[in-house]
Amino acid sequence: MAKNNTIYVREEIIAEKPAPNLSKGIVGWLRENLFSSVLNSILTVIGVAFLIWVVPILYGFLIGNAVWPGEGVTKADCQAPGAGACWAYIEDRMSFFIYGFFPQDAYWATQEGFFASIMAYWRVNAVFLVGILLIVPLMWPDLPYKGINAILFFAVYPVFVYFMLTGGVFGLEEVPTVKWGGLTVTLIIGLVGIVVSLPLGIILALGRQSKMPIIKSICIMFIEVWRAVPLISVLFMASVMLPLFMPVGMSVDKLLRALIGVSLFSSAYMAEVVRGGLQALPKGQFEAAASLGLNYWKSMFFIILPQALKHVIPGIVNSFIALFKDTSLVAIVGIFDLLKTVLVANLNLDWASKNQAITGYLFAAMVFWVFCYGMSRYSLMMERRLDTGHRDK
Amino acid sequence: MSSQTQQTKAKKIKRADSDAEIAIDIIDMNKWFGDFHVLRDINLRVRKGERIVVAGPSGSGKSTLIRCINRLEEHQQGQIIVDGVELTSDLKRIDEVRREVGMVFQHFNLFPHLTIMENCTLAPMWVRGVPKAEAEETAMHYLERVKIPEQAQKYPGQLSGGQQQRVAIARSLCMNPQIMLFDEPTSALDPEMIKEVLDVMVSLAEDGMTMIVVTHEMGFARQVADKVVFMDQGQIIEVNEPEEFFSNPQHERTKEFLSQILH
């Protein structure tokens, strides 16, 4: 190639330069984010005005004028004009909200103090404590012994919970499930639903994709039937209709029936979420696994499900959250979950006041929010962690 | 295209024995996708150590043909016998064949959630039951062979296309296969990365691996192949030694095809 025909040749390679600094302090940030255009400025002003209007009202109701628990605080304080949320009522009924009608320990119920109030419900609290001790390390990503931990949590813990709460053995007083209640029952239903519905949902999703027509149609029928029925009607069926079909003298515990209903119901939804993840995987992954000689179950376990489930973590957690909130529907068939205990306590005349019910509902909402928000944050963290990233081009 | 033909015109590799054992025997094989007759009366015999390059226009059934050999596609008529095992719907036989037949895909199909090392050790450990330490040793051996041992702890997404394809080759080799199938291994690569992959394939051929390669790299075919199989419209049009195939094509369709690609 003759030199005089060359249009351009680079003589030196340009060194890397730092990106220009575009931030101009607070004023720059404000101008860019809040007042970048006329419309944006108007929206900013309206937004600020709204906050100025609503924040003091909320603050006054929730904190400033609220009636806090303390010595000699009674319903009279909550009935006073201008009183806000009646937190004293929540504090007074706290053990009912958490434990329902679970009987107190005969000795500790007569004692005074915080420790005694914990020990009065030591059976339930032991269940909580062991549960936390098992769940936290299980969900903490870097801790070792996940296998043992999982066995303890998924196999041993349910047995422990059953005997601890039901009693009737080891000298423990027998407590029928109708006496369980409050947050305890909400957590039991939510946790059982979550733990059962995920594996069942995965199996249903795989079954739905099966090449074997019988398995496939069974799975499709199962999923479509459960998804087509409202949870309330499932619960009514379980608690009212089912006993009619049972042989005389045979009865299945009401809480157990609700547990089964909720679990099967949410597993149908879970199956569809997982199916979405399976379908999103490129066919090449299935083929590569097959070409290496991995059989169906091995390729599912090692290759397909880890990727498919990771893709649908948001959907899975979405289902978990929906399931956890839907547990409050069991109140309709007379199971004393958290919401039901609040509904009942709201009628109590000891704290009869204008804001009693509102405060009760606020409390229930906050408890649900704490758990659901926790799940949401945890899933976000796991998503980021599991992203082996720099790919999916 | 021309740059690759230049770089691979080096020494010609020794021919495979013409009376070696039969590795793959395809007899009167037919396949349909629905009503579409995609493979028609295919007869092909591959001996141990033989290198076959399958060429042809897109849609001619080349990929489908080699995907039938490890049963990623199912044929409806005729026989495919791989290493003495006839492929039927019997899952055990399919797994048996797949253990012995490695495959490299156009889009690499590495497992993105596993490290390079895990990609290479998974199948040996869980299909062949090789202990972890041994599997990792073998993996390292093949990663060195494809010249990327230093990437072992990375994830596929952190590697370039050429590197990923070399990992894919190493991953197949870790199963110690008798036969390797290549389905357009360089078609998805940037031009600068094609050579590094072809080099690995050439060195495999030098070691006497039985290979069936679907490719448009005619330089590779010239250098490595014992036979070039030309396909069009689901049929084998011409089978010839590479020299003959390129310099003296017999069939009209072959001549037309070569005139299109060898400008």
Boltz contact constraints between the chains, C-beta under 6 A:
constraints:
  - contact:
      token1: [A, 284]
      token2: [B, 107]
      max_distance: 6.0
  - contact:
      token1: [A, 284]
      token2: [B, 109]
      max_distance: 6.0
  - contact:
      token1: [A, 287]
      token2: [B, 72]
      max_distance: 6.0
  - contact:
      token1: [A, 288]
      token2: [B, 109]
      max_distance: 6.0
  - contact:
      token1: [A, 291]
      token2: [B, 70]
      max_distance: 6.0
  - contact:
      token1: [A, 291]
      token2: [B, 103]
      max_distance: 6.0
  - contact:
      token1: [A, 292]
      token2: [B, 123]
      max_distance: 6.0
  - contact:
      token1: [A, 293]
      token2: [B, 95]
      max_distance: 6.0
  - contact:
      token1: [A, 293]
      token2: [B, 98]
      max_distance: 6.0
  - contact:
      token1: [A, 293]
      token2: [B, 99]
      max_distance: 6.0
  - contact:
      token1: [A, 293]
      token2: [B, 127]
      max_distance: 6.0
  - contact:
      token1: [A, 295]
      token2: [B, 95]
      max_distance: 6.0
  - contact:
      token1: [A, 298]
      token2: [B, 126]
      max_distance: 6.0
  - contact:
      token1: [A, 302]
      token2: [B, 122]
      max_distance: 6.0
  - contact:
      token1: [A, 303]
      token2: [B, 111]
      max_distance: 6.0
  - contact:
      token1: [A, 306]
      token2: [B, 113]
      max_distance: 6.0
  - contact:
      token1: [A, 307]
      token2: [B, 113]
      max_distance: 6.0
  - contact:
      token1: [A, 388]
      token2: [B, 113]
      max_distance: 6.0
  - contact:
      token1: [A, 388]
      token2: [B, 155]
      max_distance: 6.0
  - contact:
      token1: [A, 390]
      token2: [B, 157]
      max_distance: 6.0
  - contact:
      token1: [A, 390]
      token2: [B, 158]
      max_distance: 6.0
  - contact:
      token1: [A, 391]
      token2: [B, 112]
      max_distance: 6.0
  - contact:
      token1: [A, 391]
      token2: [B, 157]
      max_distance: 6.0
